[in-house]
Amino acid sequence: MARQRKKSDRPTKICAVCGLSFTWRKKWEKNWDEVRYCSKRCRQRKSSAAG
């Protein structure tokens, strides 16, 4: 069985809309490189932030 990482050892990114830091989640395991937004709300607001 694989060892789990501590929460403090998980990779982080900065949200493209709100600028807050967010950490890796299990549901993003397969596409972590494509994740740009911290939440559904930020993903929906991406078009208004670009303008």
Buried (B, 14 or more C-beta within 10 A) or exposed (E): EEEEEEEEEEEEBEBBBBEEEBEBEEEBEEEEEEBEBBEEEBBEBEEEEEE
